[in-house]
């Protein structure tokens, strides 16, 4: 009888649903914990099983803001030159926990690319991330490209999804 009582009590305990990637995002957004340098858009993969999302900000928006408030002119000339280039500041999150660092993607035609890094110790293959965004629909393709030792494209593994604007309602204060 005691065993039956214990099992009965277990069923009366509230059953929690596992959080979705949207739940993780909403939780960190409501806390104001998104990286404030990259809080322009948030992007979710089409695969609902993934617990990751990423956010990004565009350098042109930062540059325009700094020009309007007068801080751009106070920067060093090398910093001004860097901010005149278009790039993305990207921050990934896994289950609402930010990855260690921001990534910076440079403009490459209609896409944005990360720095190239080694794939193997011998240096025979390299990798980089390419982000392509359809600005009308905010659909994205994010691919890891494998390159040969001469940085020529060999193959890729791609994921697809959709981005949306991060609401400015709650001021974000997270960062690196």
Backbone as CSV, one residue per row, in Angstrom:
resi,resn,N_x,N_y,N_z,CA_x,CA_y,CA_z,C_x,C_y,C_z
1,UNK,0.814,-1.182,0.000,0.000,0.000,0.000,0.872,1.267,0.000
2,UNK,1.961,1.243,0.785,2.869,2.389,0.849,3.495,2.664,-0.518
3,UNK,3.889,1.615,-1.237,4.472,1.770,-2.566,3.478,2.414,-3.516
4,UNK,2.237,1.991,-3.466,1.193,2.562,-4.303,1.013,4.046,-3.988
5,UNK,1.098,4.418,-2.723,0.979,5.815,-2.321,2.122,6.652,-2.917
6,UNK,3.352,6.140,-2.849,4.517,6.859,-3.374,4.370,7.069,-4.880
7,UNK,3.988,6.017,-5.623,3.789,6.155,-7.065,2.677,7.153,-7.369
8,UNK,1.623,7.128,-6.588,0.521,8.069,-6.770,0.978,9.500,-6.575
9,UNK,1.829,9.736,-5.574,2.344,11.082,-5.313,3.229,11.565,-6.458
10,UNK,3.999,10.647,-7.063,4.845,11.027,-8.193,4.008,11.550,-9.354
11,UNK,2.849,10.952,-9.591,1.992,11.411,-10.680,1.322,12.742,-10.368
12,UNK,1.211,13.077,-9.108,0.603,14.350,-8.729,1.589,15.509,-8.826
13,UNK,2.884,15.215,-8.844,3.881,16.271,-8.985,3.736,16.893,-10.367
14,UNK,3.926,18.189,-10.463,3.788,18.819,-11.771,4.821,18.261,-12.749
15,UNK,4.355,17.924,-13.926,5.240,17.422,-14.976,5.724,18.621,-15.792
16,UNK,7.023,18.798,-15.882,7.555,19.925,-16.627,7.849,19.498,-18.052
17,UNK,7.519,20.375,-18.965,7.829,20.148,-20.362,9.257,20.622,-20.600
18,UNK,9.981,19.931,-21.452,11.322,20.430,-21.772,11.208,21.780,-22.482
19,UNK,12.153,22.643,-22.216,12.132,23.962,-22.844,12.470,23.853,-24.325
20,UNK,11.856,24.714,-25.104,12.187,24.820,-26.517,13.263,25.878,-26.675
21,UNK,13.856,25.933,-27.856,14.863,26.952,-28.116,14.241,28.345,-27.985
22,UNK,12.974,28.487,-28.362,12.271,29.765,-28.211,12.111,30.121,-26.734
23,UNK,11.849,29.120,-25.893,11.758,29.358,-24.443,13.092,29.869,-23.902
24,UNK,14.191,29.247,-24.335,15.516,29.691,-23.878,15.757,31.144,-24.293
25,UNK,15.425,31.449,-25.544,15.596,32.818,-26.022,14.742,33.790,-25.208
26,UNK,13.455,33.477,-25.055,12.555,34.369,-24.312,13.045,34.615,-22.894
27,UNK,13.562,33.569,-22.261,14.058,33.685,-20.882,15.227,34.661,-20.795
28,UNK,16.196,34.516,-21.684,17.363,35.404,-21.626,17.004,36.811,-22.100
29,UNK,16.086,36.919,-23.085,15.652,38.245,-23.546,14.960,39.003,-22.406
30,UNK,14.022,38.352,-21.725,13.273,39.009,-20.642,14.192,39.445,-19.502
31,UNK,15.304,38.723,-19.315,16.277,39.091,-18.281,17.226,40.189,-18.757
32,UNK,17.141,40.560,-20.048,18.040,41.575,-20.603,19.447,41.055,-20.803
33,UNK,19.596,39.738,-20.921,20.926,39.144,-20.950,21.526,38.866,-22.313
34,UNK,20.871,39.305,-23.405,21.483,39.117,-24.720,22.689,40.027,-24.868
35,UNK,23.628,39.607,-25.667,24.817,40.421,-25.955,24.355,41.722,-26.613
36,UNK,24.607,42.841,-25.977,24.117,44.134,-26.456,24.788,44.587,-27.751
37,UNK,25.934,44.009,-28.087,26.614,44.361,-29.332,26.044,43.596,-30.530
38,UNK,25.282,42.539,-30.267,24.799,41.674,-31.345,23.287,41.466,-31.280
39,UNK,22.565,42.367,-30.662,21.135,42.117,-30.422,20.212,42.732,-31.475
40,UNK,20.623,42.700,-32.738,19.781,43.224,-33.813,18.750,42.223,-34.288
41,UNK,19.191,41.016,-34.605,18.321,39.950,-35.070,18.616,38.679,-34.287
42,UNK,17.599,37.838,-34.151,17.754,36.525,-33.542,17.368,35.508,-34.606
43,UNK,18.104,34.395,-34.672,17.892,33.407,-35.724,17.738,32.017,-35.120
44,UNK,16.701,31.325,-35.609,16.381,29.980,-35.141,16.462,29.008,-36.305
45,UNK,17.064,27.863,-36.059,17.178,26.807,-37.061,15.798,26.212,-37.338
46,UNK,15.612,25.710,-38.550,14.352,25.044,-38.894,14.133,23.753,-38.103
47,UNK,15.215,23.132,-37.648,15.113,21.872,-36.912,14.734,22.168,-35.458
48,UNK,13.507,21.822,-35.041,13.070,22.143,-33.675,13.796,21.338,-32.597
49,UNK,14.565,20.328,-32.976,15.297,19.528,-31.989,16.555,20.234,-31.490
50,UNK,17.011,21.230,-32.228,18.224,21.935,-31.821,17.921,22.908,-30.691
51,UNK,18.830,23.016,-29.749,18.683,23.925,-28.611,19.539,25.173,-28.777
52,UNK,19.956,25.442,-30.007,20.831,26.587,-30.252,20.110,27.659,-31.065
53,UNK,20.519,28.893,-30.842,20.097,30.026,-31.667,21.275,30.987,-31.697
54,UNK,21.224,31.940,-32.613,22.269,32.957,-32.635,21.635,34.312,-32.890
55,UNK,22.346,35.338,-32.472,21.924,36.711,-32.693,23.033,37.413,-33.453
56,UNK,22.683,38.490,-34.116,23.728,39.268,-34.759,23.316,40.725,-34.864
57,UNK,24.330,41.562,-34.916,24.159,42.990,-35.141,25.009,43.391,-36.326
58,UNK,24.589,44.436,-37.009,25.320,44.911,-38.177,26.162,46.130,-37.812
59,UNK,27.387,46.147,-38.294,28.274,47.276,-37.994,27.709,48.586,-38.507
60,UNK,26.956,48.543,-39.607,26.426,49.793,-40.160,25.471,50.473,-39.179
61,UNK,24.721,49.692,-38.397,23.816,50.297,-37.412,24.605,50.944,-36.276
62,UNK,25.671,50.277,-35.848,26.532,50.835,-34.806,27.186,52.126,-35.319
63,UNK,27.683,52.086,-36.551,28.336,53.251,-37.157,27.353,54.423,-37.261
64,UNK,26.124,54.165,-37.739,25.120,55.230,-37.878,24.790,55.849,-36.522
65,UNK,24.630,55.018,-35.495,24.341,55.525,-34.154,25.486,56.402,-33.644
66,UNK,26.716,55.924,-33.843,27.883,56.680,-33.358,28.061,57.991,-34.124
67,UNK,27.712,58.005,-35.405,27.772,59.253,-36.171,26.741,60.248,-35.655
68,UNK,25.546,59.753,-35.317,24.477,60.634,-34.821,24.805,61.214,-33.450
69,UNK,25.408,60.404,-32.564,25.644,60.917,-31.206,27.039,61.539,-31.035
70,UNK,27.833,61.590,-32.112,29.124,62.269,-32.075,30.290,61.446,-31.565
71,UNK,30.072,60.179,-31.189,31.176,59.369,-30.648,32.099,58.831,-31.746
72,UNK,31.607,58.747,-32.978,32.436,58.224,-34.067,33.675,59.097,-34.275
73,UNK,33.492,60.407,-34.259,34.600,61.343,-34.487,35.656,61.268,-33.388
74,UNK,35.282,60.777,-32.213,36.213,60.681,-31.087,37.072,59.418,-31.139
75,UNK,36.725,58.498,-32.033,37.493,57.255,-32.152,38.810,57.501,-32.870
76,UNK,39.757,56.615,-32.639,41.030,56.703,-33.365,40.776,56.469,-34.853
77,UNK,41.656,56.959,-35.692,41.500,56.791,-37.147,41.462,55.309,-37.543
78,UNK,42.314,54.453,-36.963,42.208,53.030,-37.315,40.854,52.419,-36.928
79,UNK,40.307,52.836,-35.784,39.007,52.317,-35.360,37.901,52.831,-36.283
80,UNK,37.998,54.096,-36.683,37.026,54.643,-37.636,37.086,53.871,-38.957
81,UNK,38.290,53.592,-39.423,38.449,52.848,-40.681,37.825,51.458,-40.567
82,UNK,38.014,50.811,-39.431,37.435,49.478,-39.218,35.910,49.552,-39.207
83,UNK,35.351,50.563,-38.547,33.900,50.689,-38.459,33.260,51.134,-39.771
84,UNK,34.054,51.638,-40.703,33.515,52.003,-42.016,33.279,50.763,-42.875
85,UNK,33.864,49.643,-42.485,33.646,48.385,-43.199,32.364,47.747,-42.682
86,UNK,31.701,47.019,-43.565,30.505,46.296,-43.141,30.888,44.928,-42.609
87,UNK,30.404,44.610,-41.418,30.621,43.292,-40.837,29.466,42.986,-39.891
88,UNK,29.347,41.721,-39.535,28.346,41.284,-38.567,29.039,40.888,-37.278
89,UNK,28.402,41.173,-36.161,28.838,40.701,-34.854,27.857,39.596,-34.479
90,UNK,28.353,38.366,-34.360,27.496,37.195,-34.175,27.786,36.558,-32.819
91,UNK,26.711,36.174,-32.110,26.865,35.494,-30.814,25.923,34.297,-30.790
92,UNK,26.451,33.124,-30.533,25.655,31.913,-30.447,25.280,31.592,-29.012
93,UNK,24.178,30.864,-28.853,23.678,30.443,-27.545,23.255,28.981,-27.631
94,UNK,23.548,28.227,-26.587,23.109,26.843,-26.485,22.335,26.713,-25.175
95,UNK,21.055,26.372,-25.270,20.162,26.287,-24.114,20.207,27.568,-23.284
96,UNK,20.306,28.711,-23.968,20.293,29.999,-23.291,21.626,30.431,-22.714
97,UNK,22.665,29.633,-22.913,24.005,29.980,-22.430,24.826,30.486,-23.612
98,UNK,25.383,31.689,-23.481,26.156,32.280,-24.575,27.451,31.523,-24.807
99,UNK,27.825,31.394,-26.076,29.140,30.863,-26.414,30.181,31.844,-25.873
100,UNK,31.412,31.391,-25.742,32.455,32.184,-25.093,32.677,33.568,-25.700
101,UNK,32.674,33.670,-27.019,33.055,34.926,-27.659,32.142,35.267,-28.814
102,UNK,32.145,36.540,-29.175,31.499,36.967,-30.404,32.350,36.522,-31.584
103,UNK,31.701,36.338,-32.710,32.402,36.094,-33.964,32.149,37.304,-34.848
104,UNK,33.065,37.583,-35.737,32.930,38.709,-36.654,32.964,38.151,-38.065
105,UNK,31.911,38.438,-38.839,31.794,37.953,-40.210,31.936,39.145,-41.147
106,UNK,32.842,39.030,-42.105,33.058,40.082,-43.088,32.162,39.866,-44.294
107,UNK,31.836,40.948,-44.964,31.015,40.893,-46.175,31.793,40.165,-47.267
108,UNK,31.112,39.247,-47.962,31.704,38.510,-49.077,30.628,38.332,-50.141
109,UNK,30.512,39.299,-51.028,29.447,39.269,-52.022,28.103,39.428,-51.340
110,UNK,27.206,38.466,-51.546,25.877,38.509,-50.933,25.844,37.790,-49.589
111,UNK,26.998,37.337,-49.110,27.091,36.581,-47.854,28.035,37.270,-46.893
112,UNK,28.164,36.643,-45.741,29.092,37.083,-44.696,29.911,35.867,-44.307
113,UNK,31.221,36.036,-44.121,32.073,34.891,-43.776,32.912,35.173,-42.532
114,UNK,33.154,34.085,-41.790,34.019,34.167,-40.613,35.469,34.057,-41.064
115,UNK,36.355,34.207,-40.113,37.765,33.949,-40.400,37.934,32.464,-40.722
116,UNK,38.956,32.163,-41.484,39.271,30.776,-41.811,40.142,30.204,-40.701
117,UNK,39.845,28.977,-40.315,40.632,28.309,-39.283,41.030,26.915,-39.729
118,UNK,42.024,26.330,-39.092,42.469,24.984,-39.489,41.448,23.916,-39.101
119,UNK,41.297,22.932,-39.955,40.424,21.801,-39.668,41.236,20.624,-39.139
120,UNK,42.467,20.520,-39.611,43.333,19.428,-39.159,44.710,19.979,-38.793
121,UNK,45.442,19.200,-38.030,46.759,19.653,-37.559,47.761,19.823,-38.691
122,UNK,47.611,19.041,-39.746,48.541,19.122,-40.874,48.312,20.374,-41.721
123,UNK,47.174,21.023,-41.552,46.893,22.228,-42.311,46.453,21.954,-43.741
124,UNK,46.057,20.723,-44.014,45.635,20.402,-45.377,44.201,20.840,-45.651
125,UNK,43.415,21.046,-44.606,42.042,21.513,-44.770,41.753,22.623,-43.766
126,UNK,40.901,23.530,-44.195,40.500,24.663,-43.364,38.987,24.740,-43.353
127,UNK,38.458,25.496,-42.405,37.012,25.711,-42.352,36.715,27.191,-42.131
128,UNK,35.516,27.570,-42.531,34.981,28.891,-42.228,33.464,28.765,-42.230
129,UNK,32.812,29.728,-41.597,31.355,29.755,-41.568,30.887,30.828,-42.545
130,UNK,29.873,30.495,-43.333,29.262,31.447,-44.262,27.797,31.619,-43.880
131,UNK,27.368,32.857,-43.752,25.986,33.182,-43.428,25.398,33.965,-44.593
132,UNK,24.335,33.421,-45.174,23.631,34.081,-46.267,22.209,34.360,-45.799
133,UNK,21.782,35.603,-45.941,20.472,36.026,-45.446,19.662,36.618,-46.591
134,UNK,18.431,36.171,-46.723,17.488,36.801,-47.635,16.827,37.914,-46.822
135,UNK,17.170,39.160,-47.078,16.724,40.274,-46.248,15.222,40.544,-46.376
136,UNK,14.589,40.074,-47.463,13.147,40.264,-47.614,12.366,39.309,-46.716
137,UNK,12.829,38.069,-46.603,12.099,37.067,-45.826,12.770,36.756,-44.488
138,UNK,14.002,37.181,-44.328,14.850,36.888,-43.169,15.133,35.384,-43.019
139,UNK,15.005,34.628,-44.112,15.451,33.237,-44.126,16.976,33.255,-44.214
140,UNK,17.623,32.255,-43.592,19.081,32.201,-43.649,19.578,30.806,-44.002
141,UNK,20.783,30.801,-44.510,21.548,29.571,-44.708,22.861,29.814,-43.977
142,UNK,23.181,28.933,-43.061,24.450,29.030,-42.313,25.205,27.749,-42.600
143,UNK,26.360,27.890,-43.210,27.102,26.700,-43.606,28.535,26.742,-43.100
144,UNK,29.022,25.561,-42.789,30.442,25.393,-42.478,31.076,24.899,-43.760
145,UNK,31.970,25.710,-44.300,32.632,25.369,-45.550,33.982,24.738,-45.264
146,UNK,34.267,23.677,-45.975,35.567,23.024,-45.886,36.370,23.478,-47.093
147,UNK,37.586,23.934,-46.833,38.474,24.461,-47.869,39.738,23.621,-47.924
148,UNK,40.390,23.619,-49.091,41.673,22.916,-49.178,42.792,23.828,-48.681
149,UNK,44.028,23.366,-48.778,45.167,24.135,-48.243,45.364,25.467,-48.957
150,UNK,44.816,25.620,-50.179,44.888,26.884,-50.915,43.647,27.748,-50.703
151,UNK,42.825,27.371,-49.721,41.575,28.070,-49.382,40.537,28.011,-50.504
152,UNK,40.597,26.962,-51.295,39.586,26.734,-52.322,38.478,25.854,-51.747
153,UNK,37.240,26.180,-52.086,36.061,25.477,-51.594,36.105,23.997,-51.982
154,UNK,35.821,23.117,-50.998,35.755,21.674,-51.234,34.325,21.178,-51.028
155,UNK,33.734,21.510,-49.882,32.374,21.065,-49.574,31.824,21.901,-48.425
156,UNK,30.564,21.614,-48.063,29.948,22.338,-46.954,28.886,21.485,-46.286
157,UNK,28.574,21.867,-45.058,27.449,21.321,-44.316,26.602,22.537,-43.958
158,UNK,25.321,22.527,-44.357,24.488,23.726,-44.193,23.269,23.457,-43.331
159,UNK,22.821,24.514,-42.656,21.584,24.529,-41.876,20.774,25.728,-42.377
160,UNK,19.472,25.624,-42.257,18.594,26.688,-42.717,17.656,27.094,-41.593
161,UNK,17.177,28.324,-41.650,16.248,28.787,-40.637,15.730,30.166,-40.950
162,UNK,15.206,30.802,-39.903,14.600,32.124,-40.051,15.079,33.034,-38.922
163,UNK,15.278,34.289,-39.295,15.658,35.315,-38.326,14.468,36.252,-38.107
164,UNK,14.541,37.003,-37.035,13.546,38.042,-36.760,14.227,39.144,-35.970
165,UNK,13.656,40.326,-36.039,14.214,41.447,-35.290,14.081,41.187,-33.793
166,UNK,15.116,41.563,-33.045,15.040,41.527,-31.584,14.297,42.795,-31.167
167,UNK,13.253,42.630,-30.398,12.463,43.771,-29.954,13.315,44.692,-29.075
168,UNK,13.221,46.009,-29.301,13.970,46.943,-28.459,13.267,47.260,-27.132
169,UNK,12.158,46.599,-26.843,11.377,46.891,-25.635,12.198,46.728,-24.363
170,UNK,12.958,45.649,-24.261,13.792,45.413,-23.082,15.240,45.676,-23.443
171,UNK,15.864,46.622,-22.751,17.264,46.951,-22.976,18.135,45.744,-22.638
172,UNK,18.990,45.351,-23.559,19.880,44.217,-23.334,21.209,44.722,-22.770
173,UNK,21.782,43.981,-21.851,23.016,44.411,-21.179,24.084,43.353,-21.163
174,UNK,23.820,42.191,-21.746,24.819,41.124,-21.766,25.956,41.484,-22.692
175,UNK,27.007,40.726,-22.646,28.120,40.984,-23.543,29.333,40.172,-23.194
176,UNK,30.354,40.437,-23.937,31.589,39.670,-23.781,32.455,40.193,-22.681
